[in-house]
């Protein structure tokens, strides 16, 4: 009976520790996702490229269409 009680207590502590770890990992994930969103912003990329003397292209990108000689299945 006592051993069972100790085992249950140990499992409760382990669950509490794992729950805290999950919360910390989720927080880190949200933080990194926010930083990624910031890095993906066009204004941020433009500022970083200006530091490297790379400017924005004045010509819009063009779509290249390649026609295949093989039929698509």
SVG drawing of the C-alpha trace seen along z (x, -y; Angstrom):
<svg xmlns="http://www.w3.org/2000/svg" viewBox="-3 -50 30 52">
<polyline fill="none" stroke="black" stroke-width="0.4" points="0.0,0.0 2.8,-2.4 4.8,-1.5 1.7,-2.1 1.3,-5.6 4.9,-6.5 4.6,-5.3 1.5,-7.4 3.2,-10.5 6.2,-10.0 4.0,-9.9 2.2,-13.0 5.6,-14.9 6.7,-13.5 3.5,-14.7 3.9,-18.2 7.5,-18.4 6.5,-17.3 3.6,-19.8 6.1,-22.6 8.5,-21.4 5.7,-21.5 4.7,-25.0 8.3,-26.1 8.7,-24.5 5.4,-26.0 6.6,-29.4 9.9,-29.0 8.0,-27.9 5.8,-31.0 8.8,-33.2 10.7,-31.7 7.6,-31.8 7.3,-35.5 10.9,-36.1 10.5,-34.2 7.5,-36.3 9.5,-39.4 12.4,-38.1 10.0,-37.3 8.5,-40.8 9.4,-42.6 10.4,-45.8 12.9,-43.8 14.4,-42.0 14.6,-45.3 16.5,-46.9 18.9,-44.0 19.6,-44.1 20.2,-47.9 23.0,-47.2 24.6,-44.9 24.0,-47.5 21.4,-45.4 18.3,-47.3 14.8,-46.3 14.3,-45.4 12.4,-48.0 11.1,-45.3 8.4,-43.0 9.2,-39.2 8.0,-37.4 6.5,-34.0 8.3,-31.4 6.1,-28.7 7.8,-25.6 5.7,-23.4 6.5,-19.8 6.6,-17.5 5.5,-14.6 1.8,-14.3 1.0,-14.8 -0.5,-11.8"/>
</svg>
